[in-house]
Amino acid sequence: MKRYALEVGNLDGLVFLIGLIMIGPAVVFAIIGAILSGNKKPKAAKVFYILAGVYLLISFGTCGFLAGGF
C-alpha cells in the first residue's frame, strides 16, 4: 500500500492543542484574577475576569465557528 503526503492519520494531538489554545489563556486570566481578588485588589481582579470572559467569547465564537467548518 502506497502512502501519499496528504494522507493524515491520528489527529487527536492537534485537536487537543487547538482546544488548549482556545481555553488555556482564559483559565490563566481567571486564576490571576482569583489571586488578585484574594490580595484585596478588586479592580485589577475585575479586569482579569473580564479579559477571561472576552477571550472565551471570542475563542468559542469566531474560532469555534471556523474550527467547526460552517
N, C-alpha and C positions, 0 to 999 in steps of 0.2 A: 504494500500500500504506500503510495507516494503522498507525502505531506507538502502542502503549499505554504508559502509565507503568510498568507492572510487567514489561515485557519487558527482558531483560538481554542484553548482547552478550558480549564477551570478558571473562572473569573471571580471566585469568592474573595480573594485578597483585594482586588480592585474595588469591588462593591463595599467591602469593609472600609477601605481607605476613603472612598467618597463619602460614606456615612460619617466617618470620623472628622472629615473636613467640614461637613455640614453641622455637626453637633459640638465638636470639640471646643472651639473658641467661645461659644456661648456658655458652656459649662465652666470654663476658666473665668469668664467675666462674672458669672454668678457666684463662684467661690470667692473671688476677690471682693465682690460686694458684701458677701456674708462676713468676711474677715473685717472689712471696714465698718460694718454696722456693729460688730462686736467691739470695735475700738472707739465707739462713740463718735463716728464721723458719718452722720446720716445723709448729708448732701452728696458726699463722694460715693457712698454706697448706692444711693438712688441713681446716680449717673451710670454706675456699672450695671445695675439691674436693667436700666433702660437700654444700655448697649447690648446686653444679652438678649433682651426681647426683640430688639430691632434686627440683630444678627439672625435669630431664629426665624423671624418673619421673612426676611429676605432669602435665607438659605432654603427654607421649605417652600417658599412661594415661587420665586423665579427659578432658582437652581433645581428645585424639585420638579417643577413643570418641565424644564429642559431634560432632566435625567429620566423623567417618566416617558419621554418620547411622544408627547402630544403635539 
